[in-house]
Amino acid sequence: MLENDIYNAIDLEETIMGCEYQGEIIVDLNINRVEFDRVVFSKCRFINCDFSGSSFLNVSFLNCDLSNCKFQDCYFRDTKITDCKGDGGNFNHSSLHRVVIENGSYHYSNFSSALCDQILIQNADFCDAAFQEMKIKKLELCTVNLSRCDFFKTKLKGIDLSTCNIEGITVSDTFIELQGVKISPVQSLNIVHMLGVKVV
C-alpha cells in the first residue's frame, strides 16, 4: 500500500496526506521530493531508501527502522520520531523545526550543515554521529549519548549538555565550539583532558 502511494505521489506530484501505515517494508526505493502531511508510520522498515528533498509535516515515526536512509535536503516540521533505529542515516543540509526525537539508536548518523530550530532529543544514542557546521537556533538535549560525536564548527553556546555523555567528542583546535556550553562538574574533566591539561 505505502509503496503504491509513493509511486502515485511521485507520478502525480501529489501530497501523501492523512494516512497511517503499519508494518510496511520498503527496500532500495527513491522517494525524492515527496511531501508527507499528517502521516503516521508505525513499525515500518525503510531499508536503504532515499528521501532526499522530501518534506515531513506533522509526521510521526513510531518504532520504525530508518537505517542507512538518505534524508538530505529534507524539511521536517512538527515531526516526532520515537523508538526508531536510524543508524547511518544521512540528514545533511536538512531543516528541522519543532521536531522531537525520543529513544532509539542513531549511530554514525550525519546531521552536518543541518538547521535545528526548537528541537528536543532525549534518551537517544547518537554515538559516533556527525554534527559538523550545524546551525542551531534552539536545541534541547536530555540524557543523549554523544560519545565520539563530531561538532566541528558547530557553536554550542547556551546548550545544556550536563545530562549527556560527551566522552571523546571532536571539536576544532581552538575549542570555539564549546564557548558558552553548559556542562556538569564531572564532564569538565573530559574537557580538561581535551585541552591537554593534567590534573594532579
HELIX and SHEET records of a PDB file:
HELIX    1   1 LEU A    2  LEU A   12  1                                  11    
HELIX    2   2 ILE A  176  LEU A  178  5                                   3    
HELIX    3   3 PRO A  185  MET A  194  1                                  10    
SHEET    1   A 7 ILE A  16  MET A  17  0                                        
SHEET    2   A 7 GLU A  35  ASP A  37  1                                        
SHEET    3   A 7 SER A  55  LEU A  57  1                                        
SHEET    4   A 7 TYR A  75  THR A  82  1                                        
SHEET    5   A 7 SER A  60  LEU A  62  1                                        
SHEET    6   A 7 VAL A  40  SER A  42  1                                        
SHEET    7   A 7 GLU A  20  GLN A  22  1                                        
SHEET    1   B 7 ILE A  16  MET A  17  0                                        
SHEET    2   B 7 GLU A  35  ASP A  37  1                                        
SHEET    3   B 7 SER A  55  LEU A  57  1                                        
SHEET    4   B 7 TYR A  75  THR A  82  1                                        
SHEET    5   B 7 SER A  95  GLU A 102  1                                        
SHEET    6   B 7 LEU A 115  GLN A 122  1                                        
SHEET    7   B 7 LYS A 135  CYS A 142  1                                        
SHEET    1   C 2 ILE A  25  VAL A  27  0                                        
SHEET    2   C 2 ARG A  45  ILE A  47  1                                        
END                                                                             
